[in-house]
Amino acid sequence: SRVFQRLAEAEASVHQTSIDEVHFHEVGALDSIADVVASCAGIQHLKLEATYCSTLSLGNGNTRGAHGPIPVPVPAVLQIMKGVTAVQAGPAPFESTTPTGAALLAELVDVWGPMPPMTIDTIGMGAGTKDSTEVANVLRVVLGQPPLS
């Protein structure tokens, strides 16, 4: 899929290697496969006309990788999000956007910016595993219909 291609290209660029030599140890291969397949299948099943994403916070600070400490936003996330105008570092003092999450959004979002006017049909939420007293580590998805003209 385009998501895995984008992820592989970013990892190859960061590690200065070819796509064929990329090892997905940093992204957790099985988790990433499940995330990508489920997200793409969900969007296809819902037959969405357009997807929107508000400003994306990438996180801040440092995280631990296979080769030691890595600054957040991690290099692969920055590479993946090149050209996206709705990103910011922080405010979370941890990695709030993973390379897999960034690749999914970079490939699946049609419009970056504030939530458009809509009649809300459904709201879904998912929580990350990092607990923070400073920021909500939550992904919220809102499905709706354009307002009647």
Secondary structure as the mmCIF struct_conf table of DSSP 4:
data_model
#
loop_
_struct_conf.conf_type_id
_struct_conf.id
_struct_conf.beg_label_comp_id
_struct_conf.beg_label_asym_id
_struct_conf.beg_label_seq_id
_struct_conf.end_label_comp_id
_struct_conf.end_label_asym_id
_struct_conf.end_label_seq_id
HELX_RH_AL_P HELX_RH_AL_P1 ARG A 2 HIS A 15
TURN_TY1_P TURN_TY1_P1 GLN A 16 GLN A 16
BEND BEND1 THR A 17 THR A 17
HELX_RH_3T_P HELX_RH_3T_P1 ILE A 19 GLU A 21
TURN_TY1_P TURN_TY1_P2 PHE A 24 GLY A 28
HELX_RH_AL_P HELX_RH_AL_P2 ALA A 29 LEU A 46
TURN_TY1_P TURN_TY1_P3 LYS A 47 LYS A 47
BEND BEND2 GLU A 49 GLU A 49
STRN STRN1 TYR A 52 CYS A 53
HELX_LH_PP_P HELX_LH_PP_P1 THR A 55 THR A 55
STRN STRN2 LEU A 56 SER A 57
STRN STRN3 GLY A 59 GLY A 59
STRN STRN4 GLY A 61 GLY A 65
TURN_TY1_P TURN_TY1_P4 ALA A 66 HIS A 67
STRN STRN5 GLY A 68 VAL A 72
BEND BEND3 PRO A 73 PRO A 73
HELX_RH_AL_P HELX_RH_AL_P3 PRO A 75 ILE A 80
TURN_TY1_P TURN_TY1_P5 MET A 81 GLY A 83
BEND BEND4 THR A 85 ALA A 86
STRN STRN6 VAL A 87 GLN A 88
STRN STRN7 GLY A 90 GLY A 90
BEND BEND5 PRO A 91 PHE A 94
STRN STRN8 GLU A 95 GLU A 95
BEND BEND6 THR A 97 THR A 97
HELX_RH_AL_P HELX_RH_AL_P4 PRO A 99 LEU A 108
BEND BEND7 ASP A 110 ASP A 110
STRN STRN9 VAL A 111 TRP A 112
BEND BEND8 GLY A 113 PRO A 114
HELX_LH_PP_P HELX_LH_PP_P2 MET A 115 PRO A 117
STRN STRN10 THR A 119 ALA A 127
BEND BEND9 THR A 129 THR A 129
BEND BEND10 THR A 133 VAL A 135
STRN STRN11 VAL A 138 GLN A 145
HELX_LH_PP_P HELX_LH_PP_P3 PRO A 146 LEU A 148
#
